[in-house]
Amino acid sequence: MSQYDVVVIGSGPGGYVAAIHAAQSGLKTAIVEREPTERLGGTCLLRGCIPTKAMLHTADMLETLKKGDEIGVMASDVALDMAKMHAYKAKVVKKNAGGVSYLMKKNKIDVHLGHGRLAGKGKVSVEAADGKTQTLSTKNVILATGSTCFHLPFIDMSPARVLDSDGILELEEVPEHLVVIGAGAVGTEFASVFLRYGSKVTLIEMAPRVLPSEDHEVCAEAEKSFKKQGMTVLTSSKVTDVKADDKGVKLVVETKKGDKTSSQTIEASHLLVAAGRAPRTQDIGAKGTKIKINDRGVVEVDEFLRTGEPGVYAIGDIVNTAWLAHVASKEGILAVDHIAGKNPRPINHRLVPMCTYCSPEVASVGLSEEAAKEAGYDVKTGVFPFSAIGKAAILNKTEGFVKIVADKKYDELLGLHIIGPKATELITEGTLAMELESTIEELLMTIHPHPTLAEAVAEAAHAAMGHAIHI
């Protein structure tokens, strides 16, 4: 029987990063992956972040080329080739999965393919695809089993034209009319992809606004942009019935406006259900342990990701923190540091950057204006539009703005919200500033290179102080 210091179950961005960090910390480490192929990387790499962003990049390129004549690039016969797009996407995924496998070998991490389960104190069983089972002996276990698509109970997912976020990645044709249920990150990203691929797109959201967890001004700007691009957006709306066959789907949608509720039937070629994700904790061997799993399938952990069972940690999409790849990675490192006795500092989940790669991109960190007011802060804000930024004009992408939320009393930066070009890259400036507990004055005193999109962050800081320069 193999003996390890750490066995990680799951090779997603939480699991494989934890395994590498454990090995680099001098701990004998193994990782267990249930993926039927030898591909490592989990949902993020195989069915999430990486393939979707590859599809979005193709959409960005297509849009840029179609608008090329606006900046003097005359491109004719610009068209999407779905087969080549899929080949490009598969190549990117394969390269990244290969990179994870390489890192396992480089760091001398044993990889065991099969379904991993807790199997008693200090034991992990691994059931291979052929049914053969081996048992690993370990001092510690990190559960990083990730999540799966959440399906609405009243929607039959079996018809070929009813898809979840896994299924739509393999769609070989561009839908004539795609209806998307859910205007969170996953829903808006796929809506952005297929709108620019040429589909008619209808986006349906139960909440009163798209991207409902973002600042209200950002939500309004995003909805305005989606509609301007030609997308139909239905907020305060819920789907009450879905019928589908091999020709298309028919949905009944109820929309609430004030005290009135109206109903309409929408016929479309395809339906994407993007109503969230569910933790994968049904078969991890928790029965008979002290691990607590709530009625939503989420594992309860403390600030160091410890479950109730000694020596067993849980990270990523199975615990009650933001279900994001970068959070899972950070949690993996924290769990390993705690195992290694490094006395680590718990993660400040208030400083998690949220990124949505739709068009225009949306990113945020910290408190929204509403949340800051609800928390009791005397709030000041600064907003600066990309339309007044030279680099945005050069890129021909002047949509959106940067919004700073700050505390009047101490001038502390409480939140940064961005909608517009490269928002998901720019948000790191706010994350770092908040980690360093920067004031708005320190942010505006920081010299920002010109011409860059980052100048919009500095200008928003000036605006928060009441004196934006370039507007």
C-alpha positions in Angstrom: 0.0 0.0 0.0 1.3 3.4 -1.0 1.9 5.9 1.9 1.5 9.6 1.4 1.5 12.8 3.4 -1.3 14.3 1.2 -3.8 12.7 -1.2 -5.8 15.2 -3.3 -9.1 13.9 -4.8 -9.8 16.0 -7.9 -7.4 17.6 -10.4 -9.1 20.9 -11.1 -7.5 24.2 -10.4 -8.0 23.7 -6.7 -6.7 20.1 -6.7 -3.8 20.2 -9.0 -2.5 23.5 -7.5 -2.8 22.0 -4.0 -0.9 18.9 -5.2 2.0 20.9 -6.7 2.2 23.2 -3.6 2.2 20.1 -1.4 5.0 18.5 -3.3 7.0 21.7 -3.4 6.5 21.9 0.4 8.3 18.5 0.8 5.2 16.4 1.3 4.8 13.1 -0.5 1.8 13.7 -2.6 -0.7 11.8 -4.8 -3.6 13.1 -6.9 -6.7 11.1 -7.9 -8.8 12.0 -11.0 -12.0 10.3 -12.1 -12.0 11.7 -15.6 -12.2 8.7 -17.8 -9.4 9.9 -20.0 -5.9 10.7 -18.8 -6.7 14.4 -19.0 -6.1 16.4 -15.8 -7.5 19.9 -15.1 -11.0 19.3 -14.0 -14.1 21.4 -15.1 -12.1 24.6 -15.4 -9.7 23.3 -17.9 -11.8 20.7 -19.7 -15.3 22.1 -19.7 -15.2 25.6 -18.1 -12.8 28.5 -18.1 -10.4 27.4 -20.8 -12.7 26.1 -23.6 -15.3 28.9 -23.1 -12.7 31.6 -23.2 -11.3 30.0 -26.4 -14.8 30.3 -27.9 -15.1 33.9 -26.7 -11.7 34.7 -28.3 -13.0 33.4 -31.6 -16.1 35.6 -31.1 -13.9 38.6 -30.3 -11.8 38.0 -33.4 -14.9 37.6 -35.6 -16.4 40.8 -34.3 -13.1 42.7 -34.7 -12.6 41.6 -38.3 -16.2 42.4 -39.2 -15.6 45.9 -37.9 -12.2 46.1 -39.5 -13.3 48.7 -42.1 -13.9 51.1 -39.2 -10.1 51.2 -38.6 -8.8 50.7 -42.1 -8.6 46.9 -42.3 -10.6 45.7 -45.2 -11.4 42.0 -44.7 -13.8 40.3 -47.0 -15.7 37.0 -46.6 -15.2 37.0 -42.9 -17.1 34.0 -41.6 -17.1 31.5 -38.7 -15.9 27.9 -39.3 -17.3 26.0 -36.4 -15.2 22.9 -37.2 -12.0 24.9 -37.1 -13.2 26.8 -34.0 -13.7 23.4 -32.2 -10.2 22.2 -33.4 -8.6 25.4 -32.0 -10.5 25.0 -28.7 -9.5 21.3 -28.4 -5.9 22.3 -29.1 -5.9 24.9 -26.4 -7.5 22.4 -23.9 -5.1 19.6 -24.9 -2.1 21.9 -24.4 -3.2 23.0 -21.0 -4.1 19.5 -19.8 -0.7 18.3 -21.0 0.8 21.1 -19.0 -0.9 19.9 -15.8 0.4 16.3 -16.5 3.9 17.7 -17.1 3.8 19.5 -13.7 2.7 16.3 -12.0 5.7 14.5 -13.3 8.1 17.4 -12.7 7.0 17.6 -9.0 7.0 13.8 -8.6 3.3 13.6 -7.8 1.7 10.2 -8.2 -1.4 10.3 -10.4 -4.1 7.7 -9.8 -6.9 7.5 -12.3 -10.3 6.5 -11.0 -13.0 7.5 -8.6 -11.5 8.5 -5.3 -13.4 8.1 -2.0 -12.6 8.3 1.7 -12.2 4.8 2.9 -11.7 5.1 6.7 -9.2 7.0 8.8 -6.1 7.7 6.7 -7.3 5.8 3.7 -8.5 6.7 0.2 -9.8 4.1 -2.2 -9.5 4.5 -6.0 -11.9 2.6 -8.2 -10.5 2.5 -11.8 -12.7 2.4 -14.8 -12.3 -1.4 -15.1 -13.6 -1.8 -11.5 -10.3 -2.6 -9.9 -9.7 -0.8 -6.6 -6.6 0.2 -4.8 -6.2 1.8 -1.4 -3.9 4.7 -0.7 -2.7 5.4 2.8 -2.2 9.0 3.7 -1.9 11.4 6.7 -4.1 14.0 5.0 -6.8 14.2 2.3 -7.9 17.3 0.4 -11.3 16.9 -1.2 -11.4 18.9 -4.4 -14.1 17.1 -6.3 -15.6 20.2 -7.9 -19.1 20.8 -9.3 -21.4 19.8 -12.1 -24.1 21.5 -14.1 -27.3 22.2 -12.1 -30.4 21.2 -13.9 -33.8 22.7 -13.2 -36.1 19.9 -12.1 -39.0 20.8 -14.4 -36.8 20.8 -17.6 -36.2 17.5 -19.4 -32.5 17.7 -20.4 -32.6 14.6 -22.7 -33.7 16.3 -26.0 -30.7 17.1 -28.1 -31.6 20.7 -28.4 -31.8 21.3 -24.7 -28.2 21.9 -23.5 -26.2 22.6 -20.3 -22.9 24.4 -20.3 -21.1 21.1 -20.9 -23.2 20.1 -23.9 -23.1 23.5 -25.7 -19.3 23.3 -25.8 -19.7 20.4 -28.4 -22.5 22.0 -30.5 -21.4 21.6 -34.1 -23.8 24.2 -35.6 -24.6 27.8 -34.8 -28.1 27.8 -33.4 -30.6 29.8 -35.4 -32.2 31.0 -32.1 -30.6 30.3 -28.8 -32.6 30.9 -25.6 -30.4 31.1 -22.4 -31.9 30.6 -19.0 -29.7 32.4 -16.4 -27.9 35.8 -16.9 -25.0 35.1 -14.5 -21.5 34.6 -15.7 -22.0 31.4 -17.6 -25.2 32.5 -19.3 -24.0 35.9 -20.4 -20.7 34.4 -21.7 -22.4 31.9 -23.9 -25.0 34.5 -25.0 -22.1 36.7 -26.0 -20.4 33.9 -27.9 -23.4 32.8 -30.0 -24.8 36.3 -30.6 -21.5 37.2 -32.3 -21.4 33.8 -34.0 -24.6 34.8 -35.7 -27.4 33.4 -33.5 -30.5 35.2 -32.5 -30.2 35.2 -28.7 -32.8 35.6 -25.9 -31.5 35.9 -22.4 -33.9 35.2 -19.5 -33.1 36.1 -15.9 -35.3 35.7 -12.8 -33.7 38.6 -11.0 -34.6 42.2 -11.9 -31.2 42.6 -13.7 -28.5 40.7 -15.6 -25.4 39.7 -13.7 -27.4 40.3 -10.5 -24.4 40.0 -8.1 -22.7 43.0 -9.7 -23.0 46.7 -8.9 -26.4 48.1 -10.1 -24.8 50.6 -12.5 -22.7 47.9 -14.1 -25.8 45.7 -14.5 -27.6 48.5 -16.2 -24.7 49.2 -18.5 -24.4 45.5 -19.4 -28.1 45.1 -20.2 -28.0 48.3 -22.3 -25.0 46.9 -24.3 -26.6 43.5 -24.8 -29.7 45.0 -26.2 -27.7 47.4 -28.4 -25.9 44.4 -29.8 -29.3 42.8 -30.8 -29.9 40.5 -27.8 -33.3 40.1 -26.4 -33.1 40.4 -22.6 -35.9 39.4 -20.3 -35.3 40.2 -16.6 -37.8 39.6 -13.7 -38.8 36.6 -15.8 -39.1 32.9 -15.2 -39.6 29.9 -17.5 -42.6 27.9 -16.3 -42.7 25.2 -19.0 -40.4 23.8 -21.7 -41.3 21.4 -24.5 -38.6 20.2 -26.9 -38.2 17.8 -29.8 -35.7 17.2 -32.6 -36.8 20.4 -34.4 -36.7 22.9 -31.6 -37.9 24.1 -28.2 -40.9 26.0 -27.0 -40.9 27.9 -23.7 -43.5 29.6 -21.6 -42.0 32.7 -19.9 -43.7 34.8 -17.3 -42.4 38.3 -16.8 -43.2 40.5 -13.8 -43.4 44.2 -14.2 -44.6 46.1 -11.1 -47.7 44.3 -9.9 -48.5 42.8 -13.3 -47.3 39.5 -14.7 -47.5 38.7 -18.4 -46.9 35.5 -20.2 -45.4 34.7 -23.6 -44.4 31.6 -25.5 -41.0 31.6 -27.2 -40.1 29.2 -29.9 -36.4 28.7 -30.5 -34.0 26.2 -32.1 -31.9 25.5 -29.0 -32.1 26.1 -25.2 -29.2 26.5 -22.9 -29.9 26.0 -19.2 -27.3 28.0 -17.3 -29.0 28.2 -13.9 -25.9 27.5 -11.8 -23.8 24.5 -10.6 -24.1 21.8 -8.0 -21.3 20.5 -5.7 -20.1 17.0 -6.5 -20.2 15.5 -3.0 -22.6 12.6 -3.5 -20.1 9.8 -3.5 -17.0 10.9 -1.7 -17.1 8.5 1.2 -18.3 11.0 3.8 -20.8 8.6 5.4 -19.6 7.5 8.8 -17.1 10.4 9.1 -17.5 13.7 11.0 -17.8 15.6 7.7 -20.9 17.8 7.6 -22.6 18.2 4.2 -25.6 20.6 4.1 -28.8 20.1 2.2 -27.3 21.8 -0.8 -24.5 19.3 -0.9 -21.9 21.8 0.4 -19.2 20.6 2.8 -18.8 22.7 6.0 -15.2 23.9 6.6 -13.4 26.3 8.9 -11.2 29.2 7.9 -8.4 26.8 7.1 -10.6 24.5 5.0 -10.7 21.8 7.6 -13.8 19.6 7.6 -15.0 18.0 10.9 -13.0 14.9 10.1 -9.4 15.2 11.4 -6.9 15.3 8.5 -9.6 15.9 5.8 -9.8 19.3 4.1 -12.2 20.5 1.4 -11.7 23.2 -1.2 -13.2 24.8 -4.3 -16.7 24.2 -5.6 -17.7 21.9 -2.7 -17.4 24.5 0.0 -19.3 27.7 0.8 -17.0 30.2 -0.8 -17.1 31.8 -4.3 -17.0 29.0 -6.9 -14.2 30.4 -9.0 -11.0 28.7 -10.3 -8.7 31.3 -8.7 -10.5 30.9 -5.3 -10.1 27.1 -5.5 -6.4 27.5 -6.2 -5.9 29.8 -3.3 -7.8 27.5 -1.0 -5.6 24.6 -2.2 -2.5 26.5 -1.2 -4.0 27.5 2.1 -5.0 23.9 3.0 -1.5 22.7 2.1 0.2 25.4 4.2 -2.0 24.5 7.1 -1.1 20.8 6.7 2.6 21.7 6.5 2.3 23.7 9.7 3.2 27.0 8.2 0.6 29.0 10.3 -1.0 30.6 7.2 -3.3 33.5 7.1 -7.0 32.7 6.2 -8.2 34.0 2.9 -9.9 37.3 2.8 -13.0 36.4 0.7 -14.0 40.1 0.6 -11.1 40.6 -1.9 -12.0 37.9 -4.4 -12.0 39.3 -8.0 -15.2 38.4 -9.9 -14.8 38.2 -13.7 -17.3 37.7 -16.4 -15.9 37.4 -19.9 -19.0 38.4 -21.9 -18.9 41.4 -24.3 -18.3 43.9 -22.8 -16.3 42.3 -20.0 -17.3 42.8 -16.4 -15.1 42.5 -13.4 -15.3 43.6 -9.8 -13.7 43.3 -6.4 -14.9 44.4 -3.0 -18.2 46.0 -2.1 -20.7 47.3 -4.6 -22.2 50.8 -3.8 -25.4 49.2 -2.5 -23.5 46.7 -0.3 -21.2 49.4 1.1 -24.2 51.5 2.1 -25.9 48.5 3.6 -22.7 47.9 5.6 -23.0 51.3 7.1 -20.3 53.2 5.2 -20.6 56.8 4.3 -19.9 56.1 0.6 -18.4 58.2 -2.1 -18.0 57.0 -5.7 -16.0 57.9 -8.8 -17.0 56.9 -12.3 -15.0 57.4 -15.4 -16.0 56.3 -18.9 -13.8 54.4 -21.3 -15.1 56.8 -24.0 -12.7 59.4 -22.6 -9.6 57.1 -22.6 -7.2 57.4 -25.5 -6.3 53.7 -25.6 -9.9 52.7 -25.6 -10.4 54.9 -28.7 -7.4 53.3 -30.3 -8.8 49.8 -29.7 -12.2 51.0 -31.0 -13.8 49.8 -27.7 -15.1 52.8 -25.8 -18.1 51.1 -24.2 -18.3 51.0 -20.4 -16.7 52.6 -17.4 -14.6 52.2 -14.2 -16.4 52.8 -10.9 -14.7 53.2 -7.6 -16.6 52.8 -4.3 -14.8 54.4 -1.3 -15.3 55.3 2.3 -15.6 59.1 2.9 -14.3 59.0 6.4 -10.9 57.3 5.8 -10.7 57.5 2.0 -10.4 53.7 2.0 -11.0 51.9 -1.3 -14.0 49.6 -0.7 -14.7 48.3 -4.2 -13.7 48.6 -7.8 -16.2 47.8 -10.6 -15.3 47.7 -14.3 -17.3 47.1 -17.4 -15.5 47.5 -20.7 -12.4 46.4 -22.6 -10.0 44.2 -20.6 -12.0 44.6 -17.4 -10.9 41.1 -16.3 -7.3 42.1 -16.6 -7.6 45.6 -15.1 -9.4 44.3 -11.9 -6.1 43.1 -10.5 -5.1 46.7 -9.9 -8.1 47.1 -7.5 -7.5 43.7 -5.9 -3.9 44.6 -5.1 -4.8 48.1 -3.9 -7.4 46.6 -1.5 -5.1 43.9 -0.3 -2.7 46.8 0.6 -5.6 48.7 2.2 -4.9 51.6 -0.2 -6.7 54.9 -0.1 -8.2 56.6 -3.1 -5.5 59.3 -2.8 -2.8 56.6 -3.0 -4.5 55.1 -6.1 -4.6 58.4 -7.9 -1.0 59.3 -6.8 0.2 56.1 -8.6 1.5 57.0 -12.0 -0.4 55.1 -14.7 1.3 54.8 -18.1 -0.2 56.5 -21.1 -1.8 55.4 -23.3 -3.4 52.5 -21.4 -6.8 51.3 -20.3 -5.5 51.4 -16.7 -5.7 55.2 -16.9 -9.4 54.8 -16.4 -8.8 53.4 -12.9 -6.7 56.5 -12.0 -9.3 58.8 -13.5 -12.1 57.1 -11.5 -9.9 57.8 -8.4 -9.7 61.4 -9.4 -13.4 61.5 -10.0 -14.0 60.1 -6.5 -12.0 63.0 -5.2 -14.2 65.4 -7.2 -11.8 66.3 -10.0 -11.5 63.9 -12.9 -8.9 65.3 -15.4 -10.0 64.1 -18.8 -13.7 64.7 -18.6 
